[in-house]
Amino acid sequence: MIDLARETRRLIKVPELAECCGLTPKTVYRHIQKGALKAVYVGPFNVVRIPIEEARRYVHNVPHNGDGPDNGH
């Protein structure tokens, strides 16, 4: 698992952020679609990446209750 506090890359992958939050990548993608998490699309294939500062903000604000780790909502 990556350490967001020490991470030096400017962008991280969705599965990396999901692991940090105890969520599935599907949930993280859903939060991107809802606008709860900002992402950028990189390269000719529009690969999704999350800016590190946005990832740090998200980790502190991610819901861990009724909208938590893929409870079907």
Residue, then its C-alpha position, 0 to 999 in steps of 0.5 A: m500500500i502506498d503512503l499518501a503522506r510520503e508519496t512523491r508522484r503527482l498522480i496515482k492510480v484508482p486502485e492505489l487510492a481504493e486500497c488506501c481507503g479500504l474501498t474497491p476501485k469501483t467505488v472510487y470510480r463511482h465517486i469520480q462520476k458523482g463529482a466527489l473526487k476529482a480526477v484527470y484523464v491522461g494520454p491517448f486512452n484517457v487513463v484515469r489518475i487522481p492528483i496526489e493532493e486530491a487523494r489526500r483530501y479524499v482519504h480524510n473525507v471518504p464516507h465510511n458509513g452507509d455509503g462506504p465500501d461497496n454496500g450496494h448504493 
